[in-house]
Amino acid sequence: MTGSITVLATAASFLGTHFAMSHPLRRPLVGAIGESAFAGLYSLVAFVTLGATVWAYRAAPVTPQFWAVGDVLWAVATALMLIASILLMGSLVRNPALPGAGGSAATAKAQGVYAVTRHPMMWAFAIWGLSHILIYPITKNVILSGAIIILALVGAAAQDSKKAAFDPEGWPAWEARTSYLPFAAIAKGRAKLGSFGMHALGGGLVVWLLATWAHIPLAGWPAGIWRWTS
């Protein structure tokens, strides 16, 4: 349990410093040391705290599972990871939330993964965390995957506030056409499901196949469809 507490402490330090330096501390620090120095400090703190979390995770013991994991949970996690891969790859094209996207939020179309949610990349990471909790429910993994879920979903909500402040006309218009929660805009008739594109569907399928296969050489056990084919 001591090892798991260390994972919790390091994960909390990573989350805490990330949110603090991304929001309340960003402006005063930039004012004090400048944008370039802040970017360097931010990267250093993130590298150290994330590295400490990875080190603590690797050193922590493998505790008993919180629940039994069988083929049903594996099938659910496998399907969720395909959805996450599609969301991730779809988010790389026409994403007004990406740095350098400018004022595209005012005119961007809510289609493909953006009809599902305006934060497809963040939800992809959150679904990744949920999937790994489902199939590997030991203490240290629940902590690490839970931290990833918190980072993604709280970060997405904070991104909405920040983008609205930087783009008071374009971002609220984008929010009105999309939704934070998956499928909420579709359910309310503000967006239509479809037009995903091959970069999302084809790219997501390739990433899903490669990422799940990589568990064999990296983790020593098959994941995804390879669990039933290898």
N, C-alpha and C positions, 0 to 999 in steps of 0.2 A: 504493500500500500504506500510505502514511502516513495517508491519510484513513481507511482501514479500521482502523488501529490506534487512531485517535482514537475511532471508533465503539465498539471493544472496550473502551477505557478508560472512556468515559462510561457504557456499558451496565453495566460492572462496578461503577462507582460507584453507579449506580441500584440494582442488585441488592444490593450490599453494605450500603448505608445502609438499604435497606428491611428486610432481614432482621435487621440489627443493632438497629435501632430498634423493630422489631416484637417482638423476643424478649429477648436478653441486656441491652440498654440501656434497655428500656422501664421496668422497675420503678425502677431508680435515677434515671432522668431524671424520672419522674413524682413520685418522692419529693422530688427537689430543686426542681423548678419548678412542680409541680402538673399536674393532668390537662388543664386548658384550655390552658396554655402549651405543654405537650408536644404536644397535638393541632396547635397552630399551628406549632410547630417541625417536627413530622413532615411536615405538608403543605408547608411551605416547602422542606424538603430534597428531598422527592419532586418538587416542581414544578421546582426548579432542576436536579436530576440528570436527570429525564426530559426537560426542555427542552434540556439540553445534548446528550442522546443524539439527540433529533430533529434538532437543528442539525447535529451531526456526521454523521448519516445523510444529510441533504440535501446536505451539502458534499462527502461522499466520492464518489470516482469510480465509474462503472459498470464493474466488472471483467468479464473473460470468465466465462461460465457454467461451473460445475463439470461439468455434464452436459447433454446435449441434451434439450430439452423439446418433446414432441410431443403429439398428441391423447390418447394413453393417459394420460400424467401429468396433463394437463388434466382428463380425465374422472375420474380418481381424486381429484384435488384438489376438483373440483366436488362429488362425492359426499360427501367428508369435510366440506366446508363446510356441506352440508345437515344432516349429523349434528350438527355443532357448533352450528348455529343452533337445532336442536330441543333439544339439551342446554341451551343458554343460556336460551331462553325457558321451558323446563320448570323450570329452577332458580329462577325468580322466584316460584313459588307453592309454599307448604308446605315451605319450606327451613329446617330447624332450625339451620342453620349461619349464617343471616343475623343481623345485629345486631337485638336486640329479640325474637328468637324464644322466649326464655325457656326453660322446661323441656320444650319440645315434643319434644325428641329421644327422650325415654323412651317416648312413645306414638305417634310419627309412623310412618306406614305406608311401607314401602319399595316404592313403586309408581312407574310411569312412569319418568322419568329417574333416580329414586333407586334403582330396582331395577337400573339399569345401573351406576351408581356413586354414592357418597354425595357426590361432588364434581363434579356435572355442569357447574357454571359454570367451574371451574378446568380441567376437561378440554376444555371448549369453547374456551377460550383456547389451550390446548396444541395442539389439533387445528388451530386457526387458524394457529398458528405453523408447524406441520408442513406444512400445505397451501401456505403461501407459500414455504417452503423448496423444496418440490417443483417449483413452477412458476417460481420466480425465484431460481435458485441462484447468485447472485453474492455476493461476500464480505461486503459490508455488510449484505445482507439475511439471510444465514445467521446473522450475529452478532446482529442485532436480533431476528429470529424465534426464534433459540435462547435469547436472554435471556427472551423472553416464555414459552417453554416451561418454562425453569428456574423462573421466578417463579411460574408456575401450579402446577407439580407439586410443587416443594419447599414452596411455600406451603400447598398442600393437606395435605401430610404434617405440616407444623408446626401447621396448624390442628387436626388430630386430637389432637395432644399438648396444645395449649392448651385445647381444648374439654373434654378428659378431666379436666384439672385443675380447670376451673371447674364442671363438671357430672359428678362422679365416678360418679353412678348412671345418669343419662340417656344420656350420650354413649357409654359402653361398650355399653349395650343397643342403641343405634343402630348402632354399629360391628358388633355381632354379627349384625344383620339386613341389613347392606349390605357394600359392598366399596370399597376404594380404587381398585383396577384395574377398568376397565370389564368388565362381564359376569362377573366372578369369582364374585359372590354367586349369580348365576343358575346358573352352571355347577356350583356346590356345593349347589344346592337351597335356599339361604337366601332367595331372592327369585324372583319370577316376572315374566317380561317381559310388558308390556301396561299398559293403563289410562293412556296418556300424556296424554289430554285435548287439547282443541282449543287451549288456550293454548300447548302444546308443539308439536303437529303443525301447526296452522294458523298460529300465531304464528311458529314456526320457518320455515315455508315463505315467509311474507311477508318476514321479515327476510332470509332467504337471497336471495330475488329482488331486494329493494331494495339489499342490500349488494353483490351481484355486479354489478348494473346501475350502481351508483355509480362503479365503476371506469372507466366510459366517460368521464364528465365530469371526474373527479378525476385519473385516471392516464393517460387518453388511449388506453386499449385495453380491449376487452371481456373480461369474466371470466365464469365460470360458464356457464350455458346461452346467455348472450348472445354467447358466442364463436362459437356455431354458428348463431345466429338473426339476428345484426345484420349 
